[in-house]
């Protein structure tokens, strides 16, 4: 029976009721040690009853550095269903759990397995798929305790799955302890996880009194009772354990924190047990999972037998579960046992546990924890563990490399492993740890390459904190040292990314260096190193070599062994810089499809941002919204803050185009406030967000506000960005409407030079439109006609319609109403078709002013083109192509039940009843 937890129980009941109805939900319980989180989890399992399938796991402190330790325990009941997962997801999960045929380590399928090539994002999607499969025949309750000790790889996979749960009938209930130690980069106990949370606090006094009375009886002296209630402060574990520790005497007032007093209380209970029983409990606490098949052989090596477990069972400290595991009464009891043991006893127990485990990473970890002196063989084994962690896509490689370095007898070998540890820590997002390791390693070596690699580590940390100029300088300097060109090429490509946010001059400096880098012709990066300078430098007004089609560069890179699509991503972005939008659209769409097929989820938000830009510029607004919406979901789920900001800002731009002004403002605000947890720099999507807000203002007739935003954007430090360049025609229009065309003069001159370098008909059409607005009235008609002629050779319907609108407005102002009508009518038809409501309203007003009644709008301003949400439309399009729900789920990284749920919602919106009607309806 739980006292005073009606609110928490109601929240859990809501979670369970949703799962019974086929909806998925997540709840994270946070609170201090002993506050009752585990009791609430147990109560949830009881409330779920036989109607639910239940899977359960808990984080363990000693396994916090062992990738996928927690996840392997949680998903063990579903491993017989791996075949239902899409191939890339199944292979990733097999690799993560050491089940791959090519690298099985004999670790019993546990977290210490080998497996190659796992991608931690794919592991998260596989987790989603397996949870959905486990919920196929009845709802699933997934319970995870002590999240603060869950290994990072398992936590990341669970978070990704949690964020994509929708209609599977899965209830995910987690608990995390607060108030414990937190790492420099934040621990799950303290940092926000982006999940629905409920803080579990102390019991009200009346409930605390009832619980205490149940524990010690009604005859407790009032002085002792009052002191216990005050000391416990509503903590249920304190109310049940402190009376045992205090005996007939009241506890001393003040002193140690409550958690420390609870640990002492557990110490006292364990100390009263026989020495052999205490040893057996220490083995069980050390073995993480408490599996008898490991605990008993390890204990036997220390002279302890199974019979010595009986006193601990009799005292209620532990129980043996049906699956032959030793379960402690409370997680804090395990901590108390580990804390009270002297160092020599801990090392002996780790050695014994290692001896009871088969070869594998878990055995290596326990041997490392038992080591008291350098050991070359163990250091080698730890490095192999680190390599496997990297192949599995999990965190933990940095810790393994660092431990290996500490155990390496020779100085050079230890330094090499510290460098590897620093690089791994960077990849795992542990920036403070990475920098500390880099500083330690750099003080131990004079090796030029090592110092360059360590500067690359420092540069990465600076980049993710938003210190772009520092990151750029470190990488440029490192690439300029006496290192082999392939290393320098990687650093310069990374420096290009940092320089993009630092300014034009840093970009040019990187590209100048990259253009003359003596890479071998068959180097995988050589085609990229040649293409990027040719694609970007002319846009900055600088000379460069000839620019072949981007497809030639991509194919040459593939032939040379570049990893596709990962190594080809920058080609898509660079090609946009000089206006080769059609090439970006083609290559990005191809790479997105390749990423789907391979399961290379991590690069998809980047590729989808570039693809959505190209679709937008081609006037395919709905396609751009679908692409950006999916990319945004993946970026959020995978913690890619840069692309969350960029894609949100791009969606704000699309909202401005169709007149959803409030939505535009909300999205822009989100984009501008979205930065990494350790980043002080402006958001990555700042340029796109400012253009979106300016476009909103322009569409609403607020030319002054639009001009202010656009002038800052097109003349500021990010004026070389794609969005800033493409926004210049809007600045020209706003400035002319204000009667201050000189405000656009500088930006227009740059834009005119850019259009000449781009050499694209649509770009020249925009230049001519600007010229018509800025130039003398007597030349306007000739220039507008030339612009419309150039538009005819490039399919850019939105921009062509805007030019027609401006020309029609000019004609009407010069009293040539008859001549104005066909241009205004054509513009209106295009704006209506694209649902560009603000521009349609303007065209409608102008057409009416010519004396011709304008047609009534089919939909009100702010109404999207389709009644379906982006995800519903994306799913419906795939279903219309004949794909099954499982095929669609694999493509969109959803569960089949979520796909079915969205189709079920789409049918009535389209006035149809089955998927066979979808092709016609769409």
C-alpha positions in Angstrom: 0.0 0.0 0.0 1.3 3.5 -0.9 0.5 6.5 1.2 0.0 10.0 -0.2 0.7 9.1 -3.8 -2.7 9.6 -5.3 -1.4 12.2 -7.8 1.4 10.1 -9.0 -0.9 7.0 -9.3 -3.4 9.0 -11.3 -0.6 10.1 -13.7 0.5 6.4 -14.1 -3.2 5.3 -14.6 -3.5 7.9 -17.4 -0.4 6.4 -19.0 -1.8 2.8 -18.7 -5.3 3.9 -19.9 -3.7 5.4 -23.0 -1.8 2.2 -23.8 -5.0 0.2 -23.4 -6.6 2.4 -26.0 -3.7 2.0 -28.4 -1.9 5.2 -27.6 1.7 5.4 -26.5 2.9 7.6 -23.7 6.0 8.3 -21.6 6.5 9.5 -18.0 9.7 10.2 -16.1 9.6 10.2 -12.3 12.3 12.3 -10.7 13.2 12.5 -7.0 15.8 12.1 -4.3 17.0 8.7 -3.1 14.3 6.9 -1.1 11.5 9.2 -2.1 9.4 6.3 -3.4 10.1 6.1 -7.2 10.8 2.4 -7.2 7.6 1.8 -5.1 5.7 3.7 -7.7 7.2 1.5 -10.5 6.2 -1.6 -8.6 2.7 -0.2 -8.1 2.5 0.5 -11.8 3.3 -3.1 -12.6 0.7 -4.3 -10.2 -1.9 -1.9 -11.6 -1.1 -3.1 -15.2 -1.9 -6.6 -14.3 -2.2 -9.5 -16.7 -3.6 -7.3 -19.4 -0.1 -5.9 -20.0 3.1 -7.4 -21.1 5.8 -6.0 -18.8 9.5 -5.6 -19.6 11.8 -4.1 -17.0 15.4 -3.0 -16.5 17.5 -0.7 -14.3 20.7 1.3 -14.6 23.7 0.0 -12.6 26.6 2.3 -11.6 29.3 -0.2 -12.7 27.8 -0.6 -16.1 27.4 3.1 -16.8 30.4 3.0 -19.2 29.4 -0.3 -20.9 27.4 0.4 -24.1 23.9 -1.0 -24.4 24.1 -2.8 -21.0 20.7 -1.6 -19.9 19.0 -1.9 -23.3 20.2 -5.5 -23.8 18.5 -6.4 -20.5 15.3 -4.5 -21.3 14.8 -5.9 -24.8 16.0 -9.5 -24.0 12.3 -10.8 -24.1 11.9 -9.5 -27.7 15.1 -10.7 -29.3 13.3 -13.7 -30.9 11.4 -11.1 -32.9 14.3 -9.3 -34.5 13.5 -10.7 -37.9 10.4 -8.4 -38.2 12.7 -5.3 -38.1 13.9 -3.6 -41.3 17.3 -5.0 -42.3 19.5 -2.0 -41.2 17.8 -1.7 -37.9 18.0 -5.4 -37.2 21.7 -5.4 -38.1 22.4 -2.4 -35.9 20.7 -4.0 -32.9 22.5 -7.3 -33.4 25.8 -5.4 -33.6 25.0 -3.4 -30.5 24.2 -6.6 -28.5 27.0 -8.6 -29.9 24.8 -10.9 -31.9 26.4 -10.4 -35.3 27.7 -13.5 -36.9 30.9 -11.8 -38.0 32.0 -10.7 -34.6 30.3 -12.8 -31.9 32.3 -12.6 -28.7 30.7 -15.4 -26.6 29.4 -12.9 -24.1 26.1 -14.5 -23.9 24.4 -11.9 -26.2 24.9 -9.3 -23.5 26.1 -5.8 -23.7 29.7 -6.8 -23.9 29.2 -8.4 -27.4 31.1 -7.3 -30.5 29.2 -6.7 -33.7 30.4 -4.2 -36.3 28.8 -1.2 -37.8 26.0 -0.4 -35.4 24.6 3.2 -35.7 23.2 4.4 -32.4 20.4 6.2 -34.1 19.4 3.0 -35.9 19.6 1.2 -32.6 17.1 3.7 -31.2 14.8 3.1 -34.2 15.2 -0.6 -33.7 14.2 -0.2 -30.1 11.1 1.6 -31.2 10.3 -1.3 -33.6 10.9 -4.0 -31.1 8.8 -2.2 -28.4 6.0 -1.9 -31.0 6.3 -5.6 -31.8 6.1 -6.6 -28.2 2.9 -4.5 -27.9 1.3 -6.2 -31.0 -1.0 -8.5 -29.1 -1.5 -6.6 -25.9 -0.3 -3.3 -24.4 3.3 -3.1 -23.2 4.5 -1.5 -20.0 8.2 -0.7 -20.1 9.7 0.1 -16.7 13.2 1.5 -16.2 14.6 2.4 -12.8 17.7 4.3 -11.9 18.0 6.1 -15.2 20.9 8.1 -13.7 23.1 5.0 -13.9 21.9 3.9 -17.3 24.7 3.7 -19.9 24.6 6.6 -22.3 24.1 4.4 -25.4 21.1 2.7 -23.9 19.6 6.1 -22.7 20.1 7.7 -26.2 18.3 4.7 -27.8 15.4 4.8 -25.4 15.1 8.6 -25.7 14.9 8.4 -29.5 12.3 5.6 -29.3 10.3 7.5 -26.6 10.1 10.6 -28.8 8.8 8.7 -31.8 6.2 6.6 -29.9 2.7 7.4 -31.1 0.1 4.7 -31.6 1.7 1.5 -30.5 0.1 0.9 -27.2 3.4 1.3 -25.3 3.6 2.8 -21.8 7.2 3.9 -21.0 7.7 4.6 -17.3 11.1 5.7 -16.1 12.6 6.9 -12.8 15.8 8.9 -12.1 17.4 9.9 -8.8 18.2 13.6 -8.3 20.7 15.2 -6.0 23.6 12.8 -6.9 26.9 13.6 -8.5 26.7 15.1 -12.0 29.4 15.0 -14.6 30.8 18.1 -16.2 28.7 17.6 -19.3 25.6 16.8 -17.3 24.2 13.5 -16.1 20.7 12.1 -16.7 19.9 12.7 -13.1 20.0 16.4 -13.5 19.8 17.4 -17.2 16.5 17.7 -19.0 15.7 14.7 -21.2 12.8 16.2 -23.2 10.3 13.8 -21.7 7.1 14.4 -19.7 8.2 14.5 -16.1 6.7 14.4 -12.6 8.7 15.4 -9.6 8.1 12.9 -6.7 8.3 14.9 -3.4 8.1 14.1 0.3 4.9 12.7 1.8 2.5 15.1 3.6 2.8 14.9 7.3 -0.4 12.9 7.8 0.7 10.3 5.4 4.2 10.2 6.7 2.7 9.6 10.2 0.6 6.7 9.0 3.6 5.1 7.2 5.7 5.4 10.3 3.0 3.9 12.5 2.7 1.0 10.2 6.5 0.5 10.4 7.1 0.7 14.1 3.6 0.4 15.7 1.4 2.9 17.6 3.4 2.8 20.8 6.4 4.8 19.7 7.1 7.6 22.2 5.9 11.0 20.8 9.4 12.6 21.2 11.0 9.8 19.0 8.1 9.9 16.5 8.3 13.7 16.1 12.1 13.6 15.7 11.9 10.8 13.1 9.2 12.7 11.2 11.3 15.8 11.2 14.5 14.0 10.1 12.7 12.0 7.4 11.1 15.1 5.9 8.5 12.9 4.2 11.0 10.5 2.6 9.3 7.1 2.7 12.6 5.1 2.8 13.8 7.2 5.7 10.6 6.6 7.5 11.0 2.8 7.2 14.8 2.5 7.6 15.8 5.2 10.2 13.7 3.7 13.0 15.6 0.4 12.6 18.9 2.2 12.7 17.9 4.4 15.6 16.5 1.6 17.8 14.8 2.9 20.9 16.8 6.2 20.8 15.8 9.2 18.7 18.3 10.1 15.9 20.6 13.0 16.6 19.4 16.3 15.2 21.1 17.9 12.2 24.4 16.5 10.8 24.6 14.4 7.7 22.3 14.7 4.6 19.4 12.4 4.5 20.9 10.1 1.8 24.1 9.7 3.8 22.0 8.8 6.9 20.1 6.2 4.9 23.3 4.7 3.6 24.5 4.5 7.2 21.2 2.8 8.2 21.8 0.2 5.5 25.4 -0.2 6.6 24.2 -1.1 10.1 21.8 -3.7 8.7 24.5 -5.4 6.6 27.1 -5.2 9.3 25.0 -7.5 11.5 25.1 -10.3 9.0 27.7 -13.1 8.9 31.0 -12.1 7.1 30.4 -14.7 4.4 26.9 -13.3 3.7 28.4 -9.8 3.5 30.9 -11.0 0.9 28.1 -12.7 -1.1 26.1 -9.5 -1.1 29.1 -7.5 -2.3 29.5 -10.0 -5.2 25.8 -9.6 -6.1 26.1 -5.8 -5.9 29.2 -5.9 -8.1 27.8 -8.2 -10.8 25.3 -5.6 -11.9 22.5 -7.9 -12.9 22.7 -10.2 -9.9 22.6 -13.3 -12.0 23.0 -16.4 -9.9 24.9 -18.1 -12.7 27.6 -15.6 -12.3 27.3 -14.6 -8.6 27.6 -18.1 -7.2 30.7 -19.2 -9.1 32.4 -15.8 -8.3 31.5 -16.2 -4.6 32.8 -19.7 -4.6 36.2 -18.4 -5.8 36.1 -16.3 -2.6 35.2 -19.3 -0.4 31.5 -18.5 -0.1 28.6 -20.8 -0.9 24.9 -20.4 -1.8 23.9 -21.2 1.8 25.4 -18.0 2.9 22.6 -16.1 1.1 20.0 -17.3 3.6 20.6 -14.7 6.3 20.2 -11.9 3.8 17.0 -13.4 2.5 15.7 -13.9 6.1 16.3 -10.2 7.0 14.5 -9.1 3.8 17.5 -7.4 2.3 17.3 -9.4 -0.9 15.1 -11.8 -2.7 15.8 -14.3 -5.5 13.6 -13.7 -8.5 11.9 -16.2 -10.8 14.6 -15.6 -13.4 17.4 -16.5 -10.9 18.6 -13.0 -10.0 19.4 -11.5 -6.7 17.2 -8.4 -6.2 18.0 -5.9 -3.5 15.2 -4.4 -1.4 16.1 -0.9 -2.6 18.7 0.4 -5.0 20.3 2.5 -2.2 21.1 -0.8 -0.4 23.3 -1.8 -3.3 25.0 1.5 -3.2 25.5 1.1 0.6 27.1 -2.3 0.1 29.5 -1.0 -2.5 30.4 2.1 -0.6 31.2 0.3 2.7 33.6 -2.3 1.2 37.3 -1.6 1.5 39.3 -1.2 -1.8 41.2 -4.5 -1.5 37.9 -6.4 -1.1 36.4 -4.6 -4.1 39.3 -5.5 -6.3 39.2 -9.1 -5.2 35.4 -9.3 -6.0 35.9 -7.7 -9.4 38.6 -10.3 -10.2 36.3 -13.1 -9.0 33.3 -11.8 -11.1 35.6 -11.6 -14.1 36.6 -15.2 -13.6 33.0 -16.2 -13.7 32.2 -14.4 -16.9 33.0 -15.6 -20.5 35.4 -13.7 -22.6 33.9 -10.3 -23.6 33.7 -6.7 -22.7 32.1 -7.2 -19.3 34.9 -9.5 -18.3 37.4 -7.0 -19.5 35.8 -4.2 -17.5 35.8 -6.1 -14.3 39.5 -7.1 -14.8 40.2 -3.4 -15.4 38.5 -2.4 -12.2 40.5 -5.0 -10.4 43.8 -3.9 -11.8 46.3 -2.3 -9.4 49.3 -1.9 -11.7 50.0 -1.4 -15.4 49.1 -4.4 -17.5 50.0 -4.4 -21.2 47.7 -7.4 -22.1 44.7 -5.9 -20.2 45.3 -2.5 -21.8 45.2 -4.1 -25.3 42.0 -5.9 -24.4 40.5 -2.5 -23.2 41.5 -0.9 -26.5 39.7 -3.7 -28.4 36.7 -3.0 -26.1 36.8 0.7 -27.1 37.0 -0.2 -30.8 34.0 -2.4 -30.5 32.1 0.4 -28.7 32.8 2.7 -31.6 31.6 0.0 -34.1 28.4 -0.5 -32.1 27.8 3.3 -32.3 27.6 3.4 -28.5 29.2 5.6 -25.9 31.9 4.2 -23.7 34.8 4.2 -26.0 36.4 7.2 -24.4 36.3 5.6 -20.9 37.8 2.3 -22.3 40.6 4.2 -24.2 41.4 6.3 -21.1 41.4 3.2 -18.8 43.7 1.4 -21.3 46.0 4.4 -21.3 46.3 4.3 -17.5 47.2 0.6 -17.7 49.7 0.9 -20.6 53.3 0.5 -19.4 55.1 2.5 -22.1 54.7 6.2 -22.4 54.2 6.5 -26.2 51.5 3.8 -26.1 49.7 5.5 -23.3 49.8 8.8 -25.1 48.4 7.3 -28.2 45.5 5.9 -26.3 44.9 9.2 -24.6 44.6 10.8 -28.0 42.1 8.2 -29.0 40.2 8.8 -25.7 40.0 12.5 -26.5 38.7 11.9 -30.0 36.1 9.4 -28.7 35.0 11.8 -26.0 34.4 14.4 -28.6 32.3 12.0 -30.7 30.3 11.2 -27.5 29.6 14.8 -26.8 31.7 14.9 -23.6 33.4 18.2 -24.4 34.9 19.0 -21.0 36.3 15.5 -20.7 37.7 15.6 -24.3 39.5 18.9 -23.6 41.0 17.6 -20.4 42.3 14.5 -22.1 43.6 16.6 -25.0 45.5 18.8 -22.6 47.0 15.8 -20.8 48.0 14.1 -24.0 49.6 17.2 -25.6 51.9 17.6 -22.6 53.3 14.1 -23.1 54.3 14.2 -26.8 56.1 16.1 -29.5 54.5 14.2 -32.3 53.2 16.7 -34.9 50.2 14.6 -36.0 49.2 13.9 -32.4 49.2 17.7 -31.7 47.2 18.3 -34.9 44.6 15.7 -33.9 44.3 17.1 -30.4 43.8 20.6 -31.8 41.0 19.1 -33.9 39.5 17.8 -30.7 39.7 21.3 -29.1 38.3 22.9 -32.3 35.3 20.5 -32.2 34.6 21.5 -28.7 34.8 25.2 -29.6 32.5 24.7 -32.6 29.8 23.0 -30.5 30.0 25.9 -28.0 29.6 28.4 -30.8 33.2 29.7 -30.8 33.4 29.5 -34.6 36.4 31.8 -35.1 38.4 29.9 -32.6 37.4 26.5 -34.1 38.3 27.8 -37.6 41.7 29.1 -36.5 42.6 25.8 -34.7 41.7 23.7 -37.6 43.4 25.9 -40.2 46.6 25.9 -38.1 46.4 22.2 -37.5 46.0 21.5 -41.3 49.0 23.7 -42.0 51.4 21.6 -40.0 53.6 18.9 -41.5 50.9 16.2 -41.6 49.8 14.1 -44.5 47.3 15.7 -47.0 44.5 13.2 -46.2 44.5 14.3 -42.5 44.7 18.0 -43.6 41.8 17.5 -46.0 39.5 16.2 -43.2 40.5 19.2 -41.0 40.0 21.7 -43.8 36.5 20.3 -44.6 35.6 20.6 -40.9 37.1 24.1 -40.9 34.9 25.1 -43.8 31.8 24.3 -41.6 33.2 26.4 -38.8 34.2 29.2 -41.2 30.7 29.3 -42.7 29.4 30.8 -39.4 32.5 32.9 -38.8 32.3 35.1 -41.9 33.3 35.5 -45.6 37.1 35.9 -45.0 37.4 32.7 -43.0 35.5 30.8 -45.7 37.8 32.1 -48.4 40.9 31.3 -46.4 39.8 27.7 -45.9 38.8 27.2 -49.6 42.1 28.8 -50.8 44.0 26.3 -48.7 41.8 23.4 -49.8 42.2 24.3 -53.5 46.0 23.8 -53.4 46.1 20.8 -51.1 48.3 18.2 -52.8 45.9 15.3 -52.5 46.5 12.2 -54.5 44.1 11.8 -57.4 42.7 8.6 -56.0 42.1 10.0 -52.5 38.4 9.7 -51.6 38.3 13.4 -50.6 40.1 14.8 -53.7 36.8 15.4 -55.7 35.3 17.3 -52.8 38.5 19.3 -52.2 38.4 20.4 -55.9 34.6 21.0 -56.1 34.0 23.1 -52.9 36.4 26.0 -53.9 35.0 26.0 -57.5 31.4 26.1 -56.1 31.8 28.7 -53.4 34.6 31.1 -54.2 32.9 32.7 -57.2 29.9 33.4 -55.0 32.2 35.4 -52.8 33.5 37.4 -55.8 36.8 35.5 -55.9 38.4 33.6 -58.8 38.2 29.8 -59.0 38.6 26.9 -61.4 35.9 25.5 -63.6 32.8 24.1 -61.9 31.7 20.7 -63.4 28.3 19.3 -62.5 28.1 18.1 -58.9 27.1 14.6 -60.0 30.6 14.2 -61.6 32.2 15.1 -58.3 30.0 12.7 -56.4 30.6 9.8 -58.7 34.4 10.4 -58.7 34.4 10.5 -54.9 32.4 7.2 -54.8 34.8 5.6 -57.2 37.7 6.7 -55.0 36.1 5.0 -51.9 34.3 7.9 -50.2 31.7 6.9 -47.8 28.3 7.7 -49.3 26.2 9.5 -48.3 28.2 10.8 -45.3 31.2 12.2 -47.2 29.0 13.7 -49.9 26.7 15.9 -47.7 28.8 19.1 -48.1 28.5 18.8 -51.9 24.7 19.4 -51.6 25.1 22.5 -49.5 28.0 24.0 -51.5 26.1 23.6 -54.8 23.3 25.8 -53.5 25.8 28.6 -52.8 26.2 29.4 -56.5 22.6 28.7 -57.4 22.9 25.2 -58.8 19.6 24.4 -57.1 18.5 21.8 -59.6 21.7 19.9 -59.0 21.2 20.0 -55.3 17.6 18.8 -55.6 18.7 15.8 -57.7 21.7 14.8 -55.6 20.1 15.5 -52.2 17.0 13.4 -53.1 19.3 10.6 -54.2 21.4 10.7 -51.0 18.2 10.9 -48.8 17.0 7.7 -50.5 20.4 6.1 -50.1 20.4 7.1 -46.4 16.9 5.6 -45.9 18.0 2.3 -47.5 21.3 2.1 -45.5 19.8 3.4 -42.3 22.3 6.3 -42.2 19.8 8.3 -40.1 22.3 10.8 -38.6 22.9 12.6 -41.9 19.3 12.8 -43.0 18.4 16.1 -41.3 21.3 17.8 -43.0 20.4 16.4 -46.4 16.8 17.1 -45.9 17.6 20.8 -45.1 19.4 21.2 -48.3 16.7 19.3 -50.3 14.0 21.4 -48.7 15.9 24.6 -49.7 16.1 23.4 -53.3 12.4 22.5 -53.3 11.4 25.8 -51.9 13.5 27.7 -54.4 11.8 25.7 -57.2 8.4 26.8 -55.9 7.5 23.3 -54.6 6.3 24.6 -51.2 4.4 21.6 -50.1 7.2 19.2 -50.9 9.6 21.5 -49.0 7.3 21.4 -46.0 7.1 17.6 -46.0 10.9 17.3 -46.4 11.6 19.9 -43.7 9.0 18.5 -41.3 10.5 15.0 -41.4 14.0 16.3 -41.1 13.0 18.4 -38.1 11.6 15.4 -36.4 14.7 13.4 -36.9 16.9 16.3 -35.8 15.0 16.6 -32.6 15.0 12.9 -31.9 18.8 12.8 -32.5 19.7 15.9 -30.6 21.1 17.8 -33.6 20.4 21.3 -32.4 21.9 23.1 -35.4 19.5 21.4 -37.8 16.6 21.8 -35.4 17.2 25.5 -35.6 17.8 25.6 -39.4 14.8 23.4 -40.3 12.4 25.2 -37.9 13.5 28.5 -39.5 12.9 27.1 -43.0 9.4 26.0 -41.9 8.8 29.6 -40.6 9.6 30.9 -44.0 7.1 28.5 -45.6 4.5 29.7 -43.0 5.2 33.3 -44.0 4.6 32.4 -47.7 1.1 31.0 -47.0 0.1 33.7 -44.5 0.2 31.7 -41.3 1.6 34.8 -39.5 1.3 33.6 -35.9 2.7 30.2 -36.8 5.6 31.9 -38.6 6.4 34.0 -35.5 6.3 30.9 -33.2 8.5 28.9 -35.4 11.0 31.8 -35.9 11.2 32.3 -32.1 11.8 28.6 -31.6 14.5 28.6 -34.3 16.2 31.7 -32.7 16.2 30.1 -29.2 17.4 26.7 -30.3 21.1 26.2 -29.5 23.2 23.4 -28.1 23.3 23.0 -24.3 26.8 24.5 -24.1 26.5 27.0 -26.9 26.7 30.8 -26.4 26.6 31.8 -30.1 23.5 32.8 -32.0 21.3 30.0 -33.3 22.3 28.4 -36.6 18.9 29.2 -38.1 19.2 32.9 -37.4 19.6 34.0 -41.1 16.6 31.9 -42.3 14.5 33.0 -39.3 15.1 36.7 -40.0 14.3 36.2 -43.7 11.0 34.4 -42.6 10.0 37.3 -40.3 10.9 39.9 -43.0 8.8 37.9 -45.6 5.9 37.8 -43.1 6.2 41.6 -42.7 6.4 42.2 -46.4 3.3 40.0 -47.0 1.4 42.0 -44.4 2.4 45.3 -46.0 4.9 46.3 -43.3 7.6 47.3 -45.6 9.5 49.3 -42.9 10.0 46.3 -40.6 10.8 44.1 -43.5 13.5 46.5 -44.8 15.1 46.8 -41.4 15.4 43.0 -41.0 16.6 42.4 -44.6 19.2 45.2 -44.5 20.8 43.7 -41.4 20.7 40.2 -42.9 22.1 41.1 -46.4 24.9 43.4 -45.2 25.9 41.6 -41.9 28.5 39.0 -41.2 26.3 36.2 -42.6 25.6 38.0 -45.9 27.3 35.1 -47.8 24.7 32.6 -46.5 22.3 31.1 -49.1 19.3 32.7 -47.4 20.9 36.1 -47.2 21.8 36.1 -50.8 18.3 35.0 -52.0 16.7 37.6 -49.7 18.1 40.6 -51.6 15.2 40.9 -54.1 12.9 41.2 -51.1 15.0 43.9 -49.6 14.9 45.8 -52.9 11.1 45.5 -53.0 10.7 46.7 -49.4 13.1 49.6 -49.8 11.4 50.8 -53.0 8.0 50.6 -51.4 9.4 52.8 -48.6 10.8 55.3 -51.0 14.3 54.6 -49.9 15.9 52.6 -52.7 19.4 53.6 -51.6 19.1 51.2 -48.6 19.3 48.3 -51.0 22.1 49.7 -53.2 25.0 47.9 -51.6 23.2 44.5 -51.3 21.9 44.8 -54.9 25.4 45.4 -56.3 26.6 42.2 -54.5 23.6 40.4 -55.8 24.2 41.5 -59.4 27.7 40.2 -59.2 26.4 36.9 -57.7 23.9 36.4 -60.5 26.6 36.9 -63.1 28.7 34.2 -61.4 25.7 31.9 -61.0 24.8 32.2 -64.7 21.3 30.9 -64.3 18.2 32.3 -66.1 16.1 32.5 -63.0 18.8 34.4 -61.2 19.1 36.8 -64.1 15.3 37.2 -64.0 15.5 38.3 -60.3 18.3 40.7 -61.1 16.3 42.3 -63.8 13.3 42.5 -61.5 15.4 44.4 -59.0 16.7 46.6 -61.8 13.2 47.4 -62.9 12.3 48.5 -59.3 15.5 50.5 -58.8 16.0 52.0 -62.2 14.4 54.9 -64.0 10.7 54.6 -64.8 11.2 54.9 -68.5 13.3 51.6 -68.5 11.0 49.7 -66.2 8.7 48.1 -68.8 11.6 46.9 -70.9 13.3 45.4 -67.9 10.2 43.8 -66.5 9.5 42.1 -69.9 13.1 40.9 -70.0 12.7 39.4 -66.5 9.5 37.6 -67.5 11.2 36.3 -70.6 14.0 34.9 -68.5 11.5 33.3 -66.1 9.9 31.4 -68.9 13.0 29.3 -69.3 13.1 28.2 -65.7 10.3 26.6 -63.7 10.2 29.0 -60.7 6.4 29.7 -60.4 6.4 31.7 -57.2 9.1 34.1 -58.3 7.7 34.4 -61.8 4.3 35.3 -60.3 5.9 37.9 -58.1 7.6 39.5 -61.1 4.3 39.4 -62.9 2.5 41.0 -59.9 5.1 43.8 -59.7 4.9 44.5 -63.4 1.0 44.5 -63.3 1.2 46.9 -60.3 3.5 49.2 -62.3 1.2 49.0 -65.4 -1.9 49.9 -63.3 -0.1 52.9 -61.7 0.7 54.1 -65.2 -3.0 53.9 -66.0 -2.6 50.9 -68.4 -5.3 48.8 -66.7 -6.0 46.6 -69.7 -2.4 45.7 -70.1 -2.1 45.0 -66.4 -4.9 42.5 -66.1 -3.4 39.4 -67.8 -0.2 39.7 -65.7 -2.2 40.2 -62.5 -4.6 37.4 -63.4 -1.6 35.0 -64.1 0.0 36.0 -60.8 -3.2 35.4 -58.9 -3.7 32.0 -60.4 -0.2 30.9 -59.4 -0.5 32.3 -55.9 -3.8 30.6 -55.3 -2.4 27.3 -56.6 0.6 27.6 -54.2 -1.6 28.8 -51.3 0.6 31.9 -51.1 -2.3 33.8 -49.5 -0.7 37.2 -48.7 0.5 37.6 -52.3 -2.8 36.3 -53.7 -4.7 38.9 -51.6 -2.4 41.6 -53.0 -2.9 40.4 -56.6 -6.7 40.2 -56.0 -6.7 43.8 -54.7 -4.7 45.0 -57.7 -6.9 43.1 -60.2 -10.0 44.6 -58.7 -8.4 48.1 -59.0 -8.2 47.6 -62.7 -12.0 47.3 -62.9 -12.1 43.5 -63.3 -13.8 41.6 -60.4 -11.3 39.2 -58.9 -12.4 35.6 -58.3 -13.3 34.7 -54.7 -10.4 32.8 -52.9 -11.1 29.1 -52.6 -9.6 29.0 -49.1 -9.2 31.7 -46.5 -5.8 33.2 -45.7 -3.6 31.0 -43.6 -5.2 27.8 -44.8 -2.6 25.1 -45.9 -2.8 23.6 -49.3 -3.9 20.2 -48.0 -6.3 19.2 -45.2 -3.7 16.6 -44.1 -0.8 17.2 -41.8 2.7 16.9 -43.3 3.1 13.4 -41.8 -0.3 12.2 -42.9 0.3 13.5 -46.5 3.7 11.8 -46.6 2.3 8.5 -45.5 -0.7 8.8 -47.8 1.6 9.5 -50.8 3.6 6.4 -50.1 0.4 4.3 -49.5 -0.9 5.6 -52.9 2.2 4.1 -54.5 1.3 0.7 -53.2 3.6 0.4 -50.3 2.4 -1.6 -47.3 2.3 -0.2 -43.8 5.4 -2.0 -42.8 7.2 -0.7 -45.9 6.2 2.8 -45.1 7.2 2.4 -41.5 10.7 1.3 -42.6 11.1 4.3 -44.9 9.9 6.9 -42.4 11.4 5.3 -39.2 8.0 4.8 -37.6 6.1 1.8 -36.3 3.5 0.1 -38.6 0.8 0.8 -36.1 1.6 4.5 -36.2 1.4 4.4 -40.0 -2.0 2.7 -39.8 -3.1 5.3 -37.3 -2.2 8.2 -39.6 -3.9 6.6 -42.6 -7.0 6.1 -40.5 -7.1 9.8 -39.7 -6.4 10.8 -43.3 -9.2 8.9 -45.0 -12.1 11.1 -43.6 -10.2 14.3 -44.4 -10.0 13.1 -48.0 -13.6 11.9 -48.1 -12.5 8.3 -48.9 -12.8 5.0 -47.0 -9.8 2.9 -48.3 -6.3 3.1 -49.5 -7.3 2.0 -53.0 -8.9 5.5 -53.4 -5.7 7.4 -52.4 -4.2 7.8 -55.9 -7.3 9.6 -57.1 -7.8 11.6 -53.9 -4.3 12.9 -54.0 
